[in-house]
Amino acid sequence: MKILRISASDTIDIRHQMLRDGRSREEAIFPHDEDDQTFHLGGFIEGKLVSVASFYFENHPDLVDEYQYRLRGMATLPEFQHQGLSSALLKMAFPIIKQNLCSLLWCNARTSAMGFYQNVGFEKIGEEFDIPTVGPHVLMFKKI
């Protein structure tokens, strides 16, 4: 397994397949993908991109830290899930976030993935909410 920085365009196929299946490919292109402070990481096995995550310099209004990053679009192809790729992407991201003088990473986590996020140190805040066409989510954060 190898973790590398990738471009926003590299994330789209896996995002589309895993997070927006059955909808248009354009829905897998997120606002701020190309911003200067946004970065994207990819997990590779035998040279094949199999896992992606995107990190945006973005504050959540319910969290008080002055500088925050948002995790969005984390996805792993089905045949490569449960092999530690998502955890490895996050472990690579934490020092990059810290280098950008941020102390908090947050995400809108699918409720089905809440256990994963808790296992890597995220905490839930607030109540479950629904994102139309995507499903139930919870706000989670991790101090870096």
PAKOLTOR-945330 format. One record per residue (C-alpha): x, y, z. Coordinates in steps of 0.001 Angstrom, whole numbers, padded with zeros to 6 digits. Example, Ala and Ser with C-alpha at 12.3 -4.5 7.8 and 13.67 -1.06 7.14 Angstrom:
BEGIN
        c1        c2        c3
    012300   -004500    007800
    013670   -001060    007140
END
This chain:
BEGIN
        c1        c2        c3
    000000    000000    000000
    001236    003474   -000907
   -000367    006824   -000020
    000280    009759   -002351
   -001065    013222   -003043
   -003319    013151   -006088
   -005277    015674   -008139
   -008970    016435   -007686
   -009722    014814   -011036
   -008123    011570   -009813
   -010768    011284   -007069
   -013853    011513   -009270
   -014222    007947   -010555
   -014017    006377   -007080
   -016229    009086   -005535
   -018804    008574   -008265
   -018830    004793   -007961
   -018887    004648   -004163
   -020670    007833   -003048
   -022875    008936   -005953
   -023661    005668   -007725
   -026668    005947   -010010
   -026377    009713   -010263
   -024484    011941   -012662
   -020688    011936   -012615
   -020786    015718   -012071
   -022214    015109   -008577
   -018840    013588   -007673
   -017119    016917   -008390
   -017264    018950   -005197
   -017076    022719   -004697
   -013583    023867   -003720
   -011876    020754   -005152
   -009380    023014   -006914
   -008808    025592   -004147
   -005181    026300   -003241
   -005473    024945    000301
   -007442    021834   -000674
   -005490    018612   -000935
   -006389    015099   -002034
   -004804    011796   -001034
   -004981    008454   -002764
   -004267    004933   -001620
   -002595    002686   -004183
   -002248   -001079   -004227
    000039   -002523   -006897
   -000011    000842   -008676
   -003825    001039   -008829
   -005706    003909   -007165
   -008230    002197   -004879
   -008999    004729   -002119
   -009394    008518   -002017
   -009980    011335    000462
   -010224    015102    000056
   -009427    017789    002622
   -010759    021356    002443
   -009728    024430    004443
   -013265    025089    005676
   -014791    025966    009034
   -017962    024436    010396
   -020188    027051    012090
   -020833    024792    015116
   -017136    024250    015892
   -015113    026963    017618
   -011525    026350    016454
   -010354    029294    014371
   -008795    027213    011576
   -010312    023913    010499
   -010141    021365    007729
   -013064    019383    006380
   -012795    015783    005251
   -015036    014954    002323
   -015366    012283   -000346
   -013473    009500    001408
   -014146    006246   -000423
   -012508    002889   -001103
   -013347    000430   -003852
   -015329   -002536   -002441
   -012690   -005206   -003043
   -010127   -003159   -001074
   -012271   -002186    001924
   -011383   -003273    005473
   -007643   -003274    004703
   -006756   -000057    006552
   -006615    002241    003533
   -008954    004908    004910
   -007078    004941    008214
   -003795    005295    006320
   -005172    008231    004310
   -006164    009981    007526
   -002829    009294    009220
   -001067    010862    006232
   -003435    013876    006329
   -003068    014748    010021
    000478    016210    009794
   -000394    018082    006587
   -003373    019664    008353
   -001189    020536    011337
    001439    022106    009034
   -001345    024386    007787
   -001768    025606    011377
   -005092    023840    011868
   -005973    021859    014956
   -009294    020333    013963
   -010620    018066    011211
   -014371    017634    010787
   -016715    015739    008503
   -020332    014941    007871
   -020062    011194    008382
   -022580    008713    007072
   -024162    007100    010108
   -023135    003699    008743
   -019464    004802    009001
   -019677    006341    012470
   -017894    003383    014100
   -014941    003718    011743
   -014542    007411    012551
   -014761    006760    016289
   -012042    004101    015943
   -009664    006688    014458
   -010371    009271    017159
   -013322    011304    015873
   -016098    012411    018204
   -019760    012883    017340
   -021422    016218    017999
   -025124    016997    017674
   -027933    014903    016290
   -028299    012836    013155
   -029383    014766    010060
   -030313    013842    006522
   -028499    014983    003386
   -031042    014742    000552
   -030198    012038   -002028
   -027289    010852    000147
   -028832    009756    003472
   -028395    010044    007250
   -025240    011683    008600
   -023708    012973    011838
   -021207    015762    012414
   -017905    014379    013678
   -014584    016024    014527
   -011066    015176    015608
   -008565    017416    017344
   -005230    017194    015559
END
